[in-house]
Amino acid sequence: MSNEAVFRNAERQDVPLILQFIKDLAEYEHMLDEVVADEATLEEWLFDKQKAEVIFVLEDGVEVGFALFFHNFSTFLGRAGIYLEDLFVKPEHRGKGYGKALLKKLASIAVERGCGRLEWWCLDWNTPSINFYLSLGAEQMSDWTTYRIAGETLKQLAEEG
C-alpha cells in the first residue's frame, strides 16, 4: 500500500463485485454454503432501500478489499453507531495495511457522523483477525452472547402475534 489508501464508495454497478467479495469472505469463513444473497437482492437492499453501505479500498485502481456497514443505535449513548457487517481483503493483498486502512476509514466516518461506536463480530476461531483487532485497541465483548432468529423460526414468531 502506498502512503495513503485510496477508497471509493460502492455504486449500483458494483453489485456483482460486492457479491463476489461476500462470497470470498464466506469461503474464508468456511460458510460459502450459507450465502443466499444474489445481485437483485443486494441491489434492492443496498441501493433502493439504502439499508447498508459499502466502501472499497483500491490498489492501483483495482478493488482489493471492502467493508459493508450500516447504522445501529445505542440507547445508552443516545446516538447511532456503525456496525461493520463484513470486512475482507483479498489474501494476496493482506499484510499491506488495507484492513487497518478500512477500519481507520470507518472510524473516521463514525466520527464525522457523530456516532458513538464502531462495532463488529468476529468468529472465535479467527485468531489472526482477533489479534489484529486487539492490536488496534478493540475491546472484546466477552460478557455478551449473540442470539438470532431467522428463516422459518422468524416467520413462525411473526405469525404468533
Rosetta blueprint (number, residue, H / E / L):
1 M L
2 S L
3 N L
4 E L
5 A L
6 V E
7 F E
8 R E
9 N E
10 A L
11 E L
12 R H
13 Q H
14 D H
15 V H
16 P H
17 L H
18 I H
19 L H
20 Q H
21 F H
22 I H
23 K H
24 D H
25 L H
26 A H
27 E H
28 Y H
29 E L
30 H L
31 M L
32 L H
33 D H
34 E H
35 V L
36 V L
37 A L
38 D L
39 E H
40 A H
41 T H
42 L H
43 E H
44 E H
45 W H
46 L H
47 F H
48 D H
49 K L
50 Q L
51 K L
52 A L
53 E E
54 V E
55 I E
56 F E
57 V E
58 L E
59 E E
60 D L
61 G L
62 V E
63 E E
64 V E
65 G E
66 F E
67 A E
68 L E
69 F E
70 F E
71 H E
72 N E
73 F E
74 S E
75 T L
76 F L
77 L L
78 G L
79 R E
80 A E
81 G E
82 I E
83 Y E
84 L E
85 E E
86 D E
87 L E
88 F E
89 V E
90 K L
91 P H
92 E H
93 H H
94 R L
95 G L
96 K L
97 G L
98 Y H
99 G H
100 K H
101 A H
102 L H
103 L H
104 K H
105 K H
106 L H
107 A H
108 S H
109 I H
110 A H
111 V H
112 E H
113 R L
114 G L
115 C L
116 G L
117 R L
118 L E
119 E E
120 W E
121 W L
122 C L
123 L L
124 D L
125 W L
126 N L
127 T H
128 P H
129 S H
130 I H
131 N H
132 F H
133 Y H
134 L H
135 S H
136 L L
137 G L
138 A L
139 E L
140 Q L
141 M L
142 S L
143 D L
144 W L
145 T L
146 T L
147 Y L
148 R L
149 I L
150 A L
151 G H
152 E H
153 T H
154 L H
155 K H
156 Q H
157 L H
158 A H
159 E H
160 E H
161 G L
